[in-house]
Amino acid sequence: MKNTIETLSNEKRIISASDEFKANATHSDPEIYKLAAADRLGFWEAQASQLHWFSPWTSVLEWERPFAKWFVGGTINASYNCLDVHLDTDRRDKAAVVWEGELGDVRTFTYAELHHEVARFSTVLTTRYGIQKGDRVTIYMPLIPESVVAILACARIGAIHSVVFGGFSAQSLIDRIHDSGSRLVITADGGYRRGKVVPLKSIVDEAMEKCPAIEAVVVVRHVRNEIKMQPGRDDEYQSVMADTTDLQEAVPMDSEDPLFILYTSGTTGKPKGIVHTTGGYMAHAKYSAQLVFDLKPSDVYWCTADVGWITGHTYLVYGPLANGATVMMYEGSPDYPDKDRFWEVIERHKVTILYTAPTAIRAFMKWGNHLPEKHDLSSLRLLGSVGEPINPEAWMWYYTVIGKGRCPVVDTWWQTETGGIMISTLPALSPMRPGYTGLPLPGIDVQVLHESGKPVEIGGGLLSIMSPWPSMARGIWGDNDRFKSVYWDTFDTYFAGDGATVDDDGYIMVLGRVDDVLNVAGHRIGTMEVESALVEFDGVAEAAVVGIADELKGQAILAFVILKEGVTPSDEFERAAIDWVSKAIGAIAKPKRIIFTPDLPKTRSGKIMRRLLKSVANGQPLGDVTTLANPEVVGFLEQQLSIKVDLSYPPTN
């Protein structure tokens, strides 16, 4: 049965889920919003009660701005709530993880098998390497089942995991290892990407030259390429697991004990280590996964994110496994060996829920309707979007071509710092509106504010979370002053850094970043990180980067570069500089184009006016330029951009 669509007089398109979907939904009573608003702490206490606790909490919330403590005094274990809770149920022998590699190989772990693997690896971590509660462990892996095993094994013993995306460079790995103070690295020999091997172990070896505090490296043999193993430091995962039969019991953790550190880019060169703790994070992960995705144990749920991002943490590992669903994992890219690979995966494994990024959706649109139409996608019952705002055109394509007009679409807004979804349409509770993210989840208090801090009734402003929530970040690792200044200095409440509008029904449309952090394909990249990498390239004197609209990625990076005296700009230099950034930070951070310029627009105090660069790059009005010390440079940049008007053609292709 298809959903119903109507267009209102003010041109808002409203789409209602089918009666069948609403009737079968776990949550279909709109009263949940009122219940949560009437007794917010009682509501969250009820959500936390859905988890297994070794001992109960004595206080629901202790709040001393900007630091919260939730379910104070309670003890819990995240790994236990993802695995052990299912062992005495009919979920014991159902698939927990179904993994497909880029080469087509498939591996399946039942909940009992995944529990056995995690408990054994936990024993390895404690007995062989002496990893204890509070120790930091860096995980740098491809998207394979062992990455989930490593995450849950750390959680099982109270070690704090720091997952680093496998596309990041050796220097990025070094920075994160030093900042977290990790003792151990878990990696793989390599991973597959578009038929090629990403040499992860070689990258780790390069990083280890500057990380003397690392005591051991555990290497999963995945691609079986030739690697160097340093005696006394490096061990093969398969070998150390073969030597172990003991199963580590889950260690009771205080609700406020740190569960993980996840690094996200900031407006300075140093990434921010966002800290999430155990009890509150797990309460929100389980609740939001079930509520937003209508997640049931019978679902085959596919979140296409990597475990190196917060989406992979919350909605590939902790949320769906806590709910007893079957998690689909796919290692490779969506266009290898052909551009219909995603649709093959869905058809082959009977995926019921697909949660992916607007970047991917726009790419699928560009590749053509004929590709998904070749496949039976009738198993799908719900679609999700995450990473950046999804434009109405892409939303409707996703809904009509992939969902065939019968699968609701949940557009979700949240951040690394929030830990879980904050805003989303809940199709069984409220209509969907393409372009609008939706309403705050029950129990979540989000408003659009004027710069003065007063709420916006109807119109645009700045997005802020007004009250504490269980999965909120507990700080920045080793730098809580930065945590306060970045998130809590703008308002008395949490400032998300995003602009948004709100309509007369309370529906929120998230517009994107208002600071100097770029959102490229759903990944936050600090401008300073990219600029620092460019300036390190031989011949570059100064650099400034801004985001430009991109058909596929939402935003791409455009760099403005001043060369050193005697250095001549060329296509070859541009390609080399772009490759340098890719190696220094990762491929996701490389500029789409570089504009060479003798100067940058600056104030009289020497500050680069990035606002002006954004306006020039995106063809927008310049606004006030009276503070410019060198207004003539604006005309030069406009001329250069008109010469390189086709920004869709990177010279690296």
C-alpha positions as CSV (number, residue, x, y, z in Angstrom):
1,M,0.0,0.0,0.0
2,K,1.4,3.4,-1.0
3,N,1.6,6.5,1.1
4,T,-0.5,9.5,0.4
5,I,0.9,12.8,-1.0
6,E,-0.7,16.2,-0.9
7,T,0.5,19.7,-1.7
8,L,-0.6,22.5,0.6
9,S,-1.4,26.0,-0.7
10,N,1.9,27.3,0.6
11,E,3.6,24.7,-1.6
12,K,4.7,22.4,1.2
13,R,4.5,18.9,0.1
14,I,3.1,16.5,2.7
15,I,3.5,12.8,2.5
16,S,1.8,10.5,5.0
17,A,2.8,6.9,5.7
18,S,0.4,4.2,4.7
19,D,-2.2,2.9,7.2
20,E,-0.4,-0.5,7.0
21,F,2.9,1.0,8.1
22,K,1.3,2.9,10.9
23,A,-0.6,-0.2,12.1
24,N,2.6,-2.3,12.3
25,A,4.8,0.4,13.8
26,T,6.2,-0.1,17.2
27,H,5.4,3.6,18.1
28,S,2.3,4.9,16.5
29,D,0.7,7.0,19.2
30,P,1.5,10.8,18.9
31,E,0.8,11.1,22.7
32,I,4.5,10.1,23.1
33,Y,5.5,13.7,22.4
34,K,3.2,15.0,25.2
35,L,4.3,12.3,27.6
36,A,7.9,13.2,27.1
37,A,7.3,16.9,27.4
38,A,5.2,16.5,30.6
39,D,7.9,14.5,32.5
40,R,11.1,14.5,30.5
41,L,13.3,12.9,33.2
42,G,10.7,10.2,33.8
43,F,10.5,9.6,30.1
44,W,14.3,9.1,29.8
45,E,14.3,6.9,32.9
46,A,11.8,4.6,31.1
47,Q,14.0,4.4,28.1
48,A,17.1,3.5,30.2
49,S,15.0,0.8,31.9
50,Q,14.9,-1.0,28.5
51,L,18.6,-1.8,29.0
52,H,20.2,-4.3,31.3
53,W,21.7,-2.7,34.4
54,F,23.9,-4.6,36.9
55,S,22.9,-2.1,39.6
56,P,20.3,0.7,39.5
57,W,20.9,4.4,39.3
58,T,20.3,6.6,42.3
59,S,19.7,9.9,40.4
60,V,18.4,10.4,36.8
61,L,20.3,13.6,36.1
62,E,22.9,15.8,37.7
63,W,23.4,18.9,35.6
64,E,26.1,21.5,36.1
65,R,26.3,23.4,32.8
66,P,27.9,22.3,30.5
67,F,28.5,18.9,32.0
68,A,25.8,16.3,32.6
69,K,25.7,13.0,34.5
70,W,22.9,10.6,33.6
71,F,21.6,7.6,35.6
72,V,24.1,8.4,38.3
73,G,25.4,5.4,40.3
74,G,24.0,2.8,37.9
75,T,26.3,0.2,36.5
76,I,26.0,-1.2,33.0
77,N,28.0,-2.7,30.1
78,A,27.5,-1.7,26.5
79,S,28.8,-5.0,25.0
80,Y,26.5,-7.0,27.4
81,N,23.5,-5.0,26.1
82,C,24.4,-5.7,22.5
83,L,25.2,-9.4,22.9
84,D,24.6,-11.2,26.2
85,V,21.0,-10.0,26.6
86,H,20.1,-11.9,23.5
87,L,21.7,-15.3,24.4
88,D,18.7,-16.6,26.4
89,T,16.2,-15.6,23.7
90,D,15.2,-16.8,20.3
91,R,17.7,-14.2,18.9
92,R,20.6,-16.3,20.0
93,D,20.9,-18.2,16.7
94,K,19.7,-15.5,14.4
95,A,22.1,-13.4,12.3
96,A,23.6,-10.5,14.2
97,V,25.9,-9.4,11.4
98,V,25.9,-10.3,7.7
99,W,29.0,-9.0,5.9
100,E,29.7,-8.9,2.2
101,G,33.1,-8.0,0.9
102,E,33.8,-6.0,-2.2
103,L,34.9,-9.3,-3.9
104,G,31.6,-10.9,-3.2
105,D,32.5,-13.1,-0.2
106,V,29.9,-13.3,2.5
107,R,30.3,-14.0,6.3
108,T,27.6,-14.3,8.8
109,F,27.8,-14.2,12.6
110,T,24.8,-15.2,14.8
111,Y,24.4,-13.4,18.1
112,A,25.9,-16.4,19.9
113,E,28.9,-16.5,17.5
114,L,29.5,-12.8,17.7
115,H,29.4,-13.0,21.5
116,H,31.9,-15.8,21.5
117,E,34.3,-13.9,19.2
118,V,34.0,-10.7,21.3
119,A,34.4,-12.5,24.6
120,R,37.5,-14.3,23.3
121,F,39.1,-11.1,21.9
122,S,38.4,-9.4,25.2
123,T,40.4,-12.1,26.9
124,V,43.2,-11.5,24.5
125,L,43.2,-7.8,25.3
126,T,43.3,-8.3,29.0
127,T,45.6,-11.3,29.4
128,R,48.1,-10.9,26.5
129,Y,48.3,-7.1,26.3
130,G,47.3,-6.0,29.8
131,I,44.6,-3.7,28.6
132,Q,42.5,-2.5,31.6
133,K,39.5,-0.3,32.3
134,G,40.2,3.2,31.2
135,D,43.1,2.3,28.8
136,R,42.7,3.8,25.3
137,V,42.8,1.5,22.2
138,T,43.0,2.9,18.7
139,I,41.1,0.9,16.0
140,Y,42.1,1.6,12.4
141,M,40.3,-0.9,10.2
142,P,38.3,-1.5,7.0
143,L,34.6,-2.2,7.3
144,I,34.9,-5.9,8.3
145,P,33.3,-7.9,11.1
146,E,36.5,-7.7,13.1
147,S,36.0,-4.0,13.5
148,V,32.7,-4.6,15.3
149,V,34.4,-7.3,17.4
150,A,37.2,-4.9,18.4
151,I,34.7,-2.2,19.4
152,L,32.6,-4.5,21.5
153,A,35.6,-6.2,23.0
154,C,36.9,-2.8,24.3
155,A,33.5,-2.0,25.6
156,R,33.3,-5.4,27.4
157,I,36.4,-4.7,29.5
158,G,36.0,-0.9,29.9
159,A,38.8,0.1,27.6
160,I,38.0,3.3,25.7
161,H,38.0,2.8,22.0
162,S,39.1,5.5,19.5
163,V,38.1,4.4,16.0
164,V,40.0,6.2,13.2
165,F,38.5,6.1,9.7
166,G,40.5,3.8,7.5
167,G,40.7,6.6,4.8
168,F,42.8,8.9,7.1
169,S,46.5,9.3,6.6
170,A,49.4,8.3,8.8
171,Q,49.7,11.9,10.2
172,S,46.0,11.9,11.1
173,L,46.5,8.6,12.9
174,I,49.6,10.0,14.7
175,D,47.7,13.0,15.9
176,R,44.8,10.9,17.3
177,I,47.1,8.4,19.0
178,H,49.1,11.1,20.7
179,D,46.0,13.0,21.8
180,S,44.2,10.0,23.2
181,G,47.3,8.4,24.8
182,S,46.5,5.0,23.2
183,R,48.5,1.9,24.3
184,L,47.4,-0.5,21.5
185,V,46.5,-0.3,17.8
186,I,44.1,-2.8,16.2
187,T,44.3,-2.7,12.4
188,A,44.2,-5.0,9.3
189,D,46.7,-5.8,6.6
190,G,44.5,-3.8,4.2
191,G,41.1,-3.2,2.9
192,Y,39.4,-3.2,-0.5
193,R,38.3,0.0,-2.3
194,R,37.2,-0.1,-5.9
195,G,39.2,-3.3,-6.5
196,K,42.4,-1.9,-5.1
197,V,44.0,-2.6,-1.7
198,V,44.3,0.2,0.8
199,P,47.5,-0.7,2.6
200,L,46.4,0.0,6.2
201,K,49.3,-1.9,7.9
202,S,51.9,0.1,5.9
203,I,50.2,3.3,7.0
204,V,50.2,2.1,10.6
205,D,53.9,1.3,10.3
206,E,54.6,4.8,9.1
207,A,52.6,6.2,12.0
208,M,54.4,4.0,14.6
209,E,57.7,5.7,13.8
210,K,56.3,8.7,15.7
211,C,54.3,6.8,18.3
212,P,56.8,5.1,20.6
213,A,54.1,4.8,23.4
214,I,52.2,2.1,21.4
215,E,53.1,-1.2,23.0
216,A,51.5,-3.6,20.4
217,V,49.8,-3.7,17.1
218,V,47.2,-6.4,16.4
219,V,46.7,-7.1,12.6
220,V,43.7,-8.8,11.1
221,R,44.8,-10.8,8.0
222,H,42.0,-9.7,5.6
223,V,43.4,-9.1,2.1
224,R,46.5,-11.4,2.6
225,N,48.9,-8.9,1.0
226,E,52.6,-8.8,1.9
227,I,53.2,-6.8,5.0
228,K,56.0,-6.3,7.5
229,M,55.5,-7.6,11.0
230,Q,57.8,-6.2,13.7
231,P,58.8,-8.9,16.2
232,G,57.8,-8.1,19.7
233,R,55.3,-5.5,18.7
234,D,53.0,-6.9,15.9
235,D,50.7,-9.9,16.3
236,E,48.3,-11.5,13.8
237,Y,44.7,-11.4,15.1
238,Q,44.0,-14.9,13.9
239,S,47.0,-16.3,15.7
240,V,46.3,-14.7,19.1
241,M,42.7,-15.7,18.9
242,A,43.6,-19.3,18.2
243,D,45.6,-19.4,21.4
244,T,42.6,-18.3,23.5
245,T,39.6,-20.3,24.6
246,D,38.6,-18.3,27.7
247,L,35.5,-16.0,27.4
248,Q,35.8,-12.7,29.2
249,E,32.7,-11.7,31.2
250,A,31.4,-8.2,30.8
251,V,32.8,-5.8,33.3
252,P,30.2,-3.6,35.1
253,M,30.9,0.0,34.2
254,D,29.7,3.1,35.9
255,S,27.0,4.9,33.8
256,E,29.4,7.8,33.5
257,D,32.5,5.8,32.6
258,P,33.8,6.8,29.1
259,L,32.8,4.4,26.4
260,F,34.7,5.9,23.5
261,I,36.5,8.9,22.1
262,L,35.7,9.9,18.5
263,Y,37.7,12.7,16.8
264,T,35.9,15.3,14.7
265,S,37.4,18.2,12.9
266,G,37.3,21.7,14.3
267,T,38.1,25.2,13.2
268,T,41.7,24.8,14.4
269,G,44.3,22.3,13.1
270,K,43.8,20.0,16.1
271,P,40.9,17.5,15.9
272,K,38.5,17.4,18.8
273,G,38.3,14.1,20.8
274,I,34.6,14.0,21.6
275,V,34.0,11.8,24.7
276,H,30.8,9.7,25.2
277,T,30.0,7.8,28.3
278,T,28.2,4.5,28.7
279,G,24.8,4.6,30.3
280,G,23.3,7.7,28.7
281,Y,24.7,7.0,25.3
282,M,23.3,3.4,25.3
283,A,19.9,4.6,26.4
284,H,19.7,7.0,23.5
285,A,21.2,4.6,21.0
286,K,18.7,1.9,21.7
287,Y,15.7,4.2,22.0
288,S,16.4,6.3,18.9
289,A,17.3,3.3,16.7
290,Q,14.0,1.6,17.5
291,L,11.9,4.8,17.3
292,V,13.3,6.4,14.1
293,F,13.8,3.3,12.1
294,D,10.8,1.4,13.6
295,L,13.5,-1.2,14.1
296,K,12.5,-4.8,14.9
297,P,14.4,-8.0,15.4
298,S,13.1,-9.3,12.1
299,D,14.8,-6.4,10.2
300,V,17.9,-6.7,8.0
301,Y,19.1,-3.2,8.6
302,W,21.8,-1.6,6.5
303,C,23.6,1.6,7.7
304,T,26.1,2.3,4.9
305,A,28.4,4.4,7.2
306,D,31.9,3.3,8.2
307,V,32.6,2.5,11.8
308,G,35.1,5.4,11.8
309,W,32.2,7.9,12.0
310,I,29.6,8.5,14.7
311,T,26.9,7.1,12.4
312,G,28.8,3.8,12.3
313,H,29.1,3.8,16.1
314,T,25.5,4.5,17.0
315,Y,23.6,3.1,14.1
316,L,25.7,0.3,12.7
317,V,26.9,-1.1,16.0
318,Y,25.4,-0.1,19.3
319,G,21.8,0.9,18.4
320,P,20.8,-2.0,16.1
321,L,22.6,-4.7,18.1
322,A,21.0,-3.5,21.3
323,N,17.6,-4.0,19.6
324,G,18.5,-7.5,18.3
325,A,18.3,-6.6,14.6
326,T,20.4,-8.2,11.8
327,V,23.1,-5.7,10.7
328,M,24.1,-5.7,7.1
329,M,27.8,-4.6,6.4
330,Y,29.3,-4.0,3.0
331,E,33.0,-3.2,2.8
332,G,33.3,-1.8,-0.7
333,S,32.2,1.2,-2.7
334,P,28.7,1.6,-4.2
335,D,30.1,1.6,-7.8
336,Y,32.3,-1.4,-7.9
337,P,32.4,-3.5,-10.0
338,D,29.2,-1.8,-11.3
339,K,27.1,1.2,-10.3
340,D,24.2,-1.0,-9.2
341,R,26.2,-2.8,-6.4
342,F,24.0,-1.4,-3.6
343,W,20.9,-2.6,-5.3
344,E,22.5,-6.1,-5.7
345,V,23.3,-6.2,-2.0
346,I,19.7,-5.2,-1.1
347,E,18.2,-7.8,-3.4
348,R,20.6,-10.6,-2.4
349,H,20.3,-10.1,1.4
350,K,16.7,-8.9,1.5
351,V,17.6,-5.7,3.3
352,T,14.5,-4.0,4.9
353,I,16.0,-0.7,6.0
354,L,18.5,1.4,4.2
355,Y,20.2,4.3,5.9
356,T,22.6,6.3,3.7
357,A,23.9,9.7,2.8
358,P,22.5,12.4,0.4
359,T,25.9,12.3,-1.3
360,A,25.2,8.6,-2.3
361,I,21.6,9.3,-3.2
362,R,22.6,12.1,-5.5
363,A,25.2,9.9,-7.2
364,F,22.5,7.2,-7.7
365,M,20.2,9.8,-9.3
366,K,23.0,10.8,-11.6
367,W,23.7,7.2,-12.7
368,G,20.1,6.7,-13.7
369,N,16.9,5.0,-12.8
370,H,17.6,1.9,-14.9
371,L,20.1,0.6,-12.4
372,P,17.8,0.1,-9.4
373,E,15.0,-0.9,-11.7
374,K,17.0,-4.0,-12.7
375,H,16.7,-5.3,-9.1
376,D,14.0,-6.5,-6.8
377,L,13.9,-4.0,-4.0
378,S,10.6,-5.1,-2.6
379,S,12.2,-6.2,0.7
380,L,12.7,-2.5,1.6
381,R,10.2,-1.1,4.0
382,L,11.9,2.2,5.3
383,L,14.6,4.5,3.9
384,G,16.8,6.9,5.9
385,S,19.1,9.8,5.1
386,V,22.0,11.1,7.2
387,G,25.1,13.3,6.9
388,E,23.9,16.6,5.6
389,P,20.6,18.2,4.6
390,I,18.9,16.4,1.7
391,N,17.4,18.5,-1.0
392,P,13.8,17.9,-1.9
393,E,14.6,16.6,-5.4
394,A,16.9,13.9,-4.1
395,W,14.4,13.1,-1.3
396,M,11.6,12.6,-3.9
397,W,13.9,10.4,-6.1
398,Y,14.8,8.3,-3.1
399,Y,11.1,7.9,-2.2
400,T,9.7,7.2,-5.6
401,V,12.5,5.3,-7.4
402,I,14.0,3.3,-4.5
403,G,11.0,3.2,-2.2
404,K,8.4,2.9,-5.0
405,G,6.2,5.3,-3.1
406,R,5.6,2.8,-0.3
407,C,8.7,3.2,1.9
408,P,8.7,6.1,4.3
409,V,11.8,8.3,4.3
410,V,13.4,9.5,7.6
411,D,15.7,12.5,7.2
412,T,17.8,12.7,10.4
413,W,19.8,15.5,12.0
414,W,22.4,14.9,14.7
415,Q,26.2,15.2,15.3
416,T,29.2,13.4,16.7
417,E,28.6,15.6,19.8
418,T,25.0,14.7,20.2
419,G,25.7,10.9,20.1
420,G,22.4,10.1,18.5
421,I,19.5,11.4,16.3
422,M,18.0,14.7,17.6
423,I,15.5,15.6,14.9
424,S,13.7,13.4,12.4
425,T,10.3,12.8,10.9
426,L,8.7,9.7,12.5
427,P,6.4,8.5,9.7
428,A,4.0,6.6,12.0
429,L,3.6,9.7,14.2
430,S,3.8,12.7,11.8
431,P,3.7,13.4,8.1
432,M,6.9,13.6,6.0
433,R,7.9,16.8,4.2
434,P,10.7,16.7,1.6
435,G,13.4,19.3,2.6
436,Y,12.3,19.4,6.2
437,T,14.2,17.3,8.7
438,G,11.1,17.1,10.9
439,L,10.4,17.5,14.6
440,P,12.7,17.0,17.6
441,L,12.4,13.4,18.9
442,P,10.3,12.9,22.0
443,G,12.4,13.8,25.0
444,I,14.6,16.1,23.0
445,D,14.3,19.9,23.3
446,V,15.5,21.7,20.2
447,Q,14.7,25.3,19.1
448,V,15.8,27.7,16.4
449,L,17.1,30.9,18.1
450,H,17.8,34.5,17.1
451,E,21.4,35.6,17.6
452,S,20.1,37.2,20.8
453,G,19.2,33.8,22.1
454,K,15.4,34.3,21.9
455,P,13.4,31.6,20.2
456,V,12.3,32.1,16.5
457,E,8.6,31.4,16.2
458,I,8.6,31.1,12.4
459,G,11.6,31.7,10.2
460,G,15.4,31.3,10.2
461,G,18.0,31.3,12.9
462,L,20.5,29.2,14.7
463,L,19.9,25.6,15.9
464,S,20.3,25.0,19.7
465,I,19.5,22.1,22.0
466,M,17.9,23.7,25.0
467,S,18.0,20.9,27.7
468,P,20.5,18.1,28.6
469,W,20.0,14.8,26.9
470,P,21.4,11.4,27.8
471,S,23.8,10.9,24.9
472,M,25.3,14.4,24.9
473,A,29.1,14.6,24.8
474,R,30.8,14.8,28.1
475,G,33.6,17.0,26.9
476,I,36.6,17.1,24.7
477,W,39.3,14.7,25.7
478,G,41.9,16.6,27.7
479,D,40.5,20.0,26.7
480,N,37.2,20.9,28.5
481,D,37.9,24.6,28.1
482,R,37.7,24.1,24.4
483,F,34.5,22.2,24.9
484,K,32.9,25.1,26.7
485,S,34.1,27.8,24.2
486,V,33.1,25.9,21.1
487,Y,29.6,24.7,22.1
488,W,28.5,26.8,25.1
489,D,29.8,30.4,24.6
490,T,27.2,31.4,22.0
491,F,24.1,30.8,24.1
492,D,23.3,29.5,27.5
493,T,22.3,26.4,25.8
494,Y,24.1,24.0,23.4
495,F,24.9,25.7,20.1
496,A,24.9,23.1,17.3
497,G,26.8,25.4,14.8
498,D,24.0,24.9,12.2
499,G,21.5,27.3,10.7
500,A,17.9,26.3,10.4
501,T,14.4,27.5,9.8
502,V,11.2,26.5,11.6
503,D,7.7,26.7,10.1
504,D,4.3,27.2,11.8
505,D,3.9,23.5,12.5
506,G,7.3,23.3,14.3
507,Y,8.9,21.4,11.5
508,I,12.7,22.2,11.3
509,M,14.7,22.6,8.1
510,V,18.4,22.3,8.8
511,L,20.4,24.6,6.4
512,G,24.0,23.5,7.3
513,R,27.1,24.8,9.0
514,V,27.5,28.5,10.0
515,D,31.1,28.2,11.2
516,D,34.4,27.3,9.5
517,V,33.8,23.6,9.3
518,L,33.0,22.1,6.0
519,N,30.6,19.3,5.5
520,V,31.9,17.1,2.6
521,A,29.8,14.0,1.9
522,G,28.5,14.1,5.5
523,H,32.1,14.3,6.9
524,R,33.1,17.4,8.9
525,I,36.4,18.8,7.8
526,G,38.1,21.7,9.5
527,T,39.2,24.5,7.2
528,M,42.3,25.0,9.3
529,E,43.3,21.3,8.8
530,V,43.2,21.7,5.0
531,E,44.8,25.1,5.0
532,S,47.6,23.8,7.3
533,A,48.2,20.9,4.9
534,L,48.4,23.1,1.9
535,V,50.8,25.5,3.5
536,E,53.1,22.6,4.3
537,F,53.3,21.8,0.6
538,D,56.6,23.1,-0.9
539,G,55.9,26.4,-2.8
540,V,52.7,27.4,-1.0
541,A,52.9,30.6,1.0
542,E,49.4,31.0,2.2
543,A,46.0,29.3,1.7
544,A,42.3,29.7,2.5
545,V,39.6,27.1,1.8
546,V,35.8,27.4,1.6
547,G,32.9,25.2,0.8
548,I,31.2,25.3,-2.6
549,A,28.0,23.7,-3.6
550,D,28.5,20.2,-5.1
551,E,25.9,18.2,-6.9
552,L,26.9,14.9,-5.3
553,K,28.7,15.7,-2.0
554,G,26.6,18.6,-0.8
555,Q,29.8,20.6,-0.3
556,A,33.2,20.4,-1.9
557,I,36.4,22.2,-1.0
558,L,37.7,25.1,-3.0
559,A,41.2,26.4,-2.1
560,F,42.7,29.8,-2.7
561,V,46.4,29.6,-2.7
562,I,49.2,32.3,-2.7
563,L,52.5,30.8,-4.0
564,K,55.9,31.6,-2.8
565,E,58.1,34.0,-4.8
566,G,59.5,32.4,-8.0
567,V,56.9,29.5,-8.0
568,T,54.8,29.4,-11.2
569,P,51.2,28.1,-11.0
570,S,50.4,25.2,-13.3
571,D,48.0,22.3,-13.6
572,E,50.8,20.0,-12.5
573,F,51.4,22.0,-9.4
574,E,47.6,22.0,-8.7
575,R,47.4,18.2,-9.0
576,A,50.5,17.7,-6.8
577,A,49.1,20.0,-4.1
578,I,45.7,18.3,-4.1
579,D,47.4,14.9,-3.8
580,W,49.5,16.2,-0.9
581,V,46.4,17.2,1.0
582,S,44.9,13.7,0.3
583,K,48.0,12.1,1.8
584,A,48.3,14.5,4.7
585,I,44.7,14.2,5.9
586,G,42.8,11.8,3.7
587,A,41.0,11.6,0.3
588,I,37.8,13.2,1.7
589,A,39.7,16.4,2.5
590,K,41.3,17.0,-0.9
591,P,40.2,20.3,-2.6
592,K,38.2,20.0,-5.8
593,R,40.1,22.9,-7.3
594,I,42.8,25.4,-6.4
595,I,42.6,29.1,-7.4
596,F,46.0,30.7,-7.5
597,T,46.0,34.3,-6.4
598,P,48.7,37.0,-5.6
599,D,46.6,38.0,-2.5
600,L,43.6,37.1,-0.4
601,P,40.9,39.4,0.8
602,K,41.9,40.6,4.3
603,T,40.9,43.1,6.9
604,R,43.3,45.8,7.9
605,S,44.4,43.6,10.8
606,G,45.4,40.9,8.4
607,K,42.5,38.5,9.0
608,I,41.3,36.6,5.9
609,M,37.7,37.3,5.2
610,R,36.4,33.8,4.5
611,R,32.9,35.1,4.4
612,L,33.8,37.1,1.3
613,L,35.6,34.1,-0.3
614,K,32.5,32.0,0.3
615,S,30.4,34.6,-1.4
616,V,32.7,34.9,-4.4
617,A,33.0,31.2,-4.8
618,N,29.3,30.6,-4.7
619,G,28.3,33.6,-6.8
620,Q,26.5,35.3,-3.9
621,P,26.2,39.0,-3.0
622,L,29.4,40.2,-1.4
623,G,27.8,42.3,1.4
624,D,29.9,44.8,3.4
625,V,33.5,45.1,2.0
626,T,34.4,48.4,3.7
627,T,36.8,46.7,6.1
628,L,38.8,45.2,3.3
629,A,42.4,46.4,3.1
630,N,42.7,45.2,-0.6
631,P,39.4,45.4,-2.3
632,E,41.0,45.0,-5.8
633,V,41.7,41.3,-5.1
634,V,37.9,40.5,-5.2
635,G,37.7,41.4,-8.9
636,F,40.8,39.2,-9.6
637,L,39.3,36.2,-7.9
638,E,36.0,36.6,-9.7
639,Q,37.9,36.7,-13.0
640,Q,39.8,33.5,-12.0
641,L,36.6,31.8,-11.0
642,S,35.0,32.7,-14.3
643,I,38.0,31.1,-16.1
644,K,37.6,27.9,-14.1
645,V,33.9,28.0,-14.1
646,D,33.5,24.3,-14.6
647,L,34.4,23.3,-11.1
648,S,33.0,19.8,-11.7
649,Y,36.1,18.9,-13.7
650,P,38.9,18.2,-11.2
651,P,42.4,18.0,-12.8
652,T,43.0,14.9,-10.7
653,N,40.5,12.9,-12.7
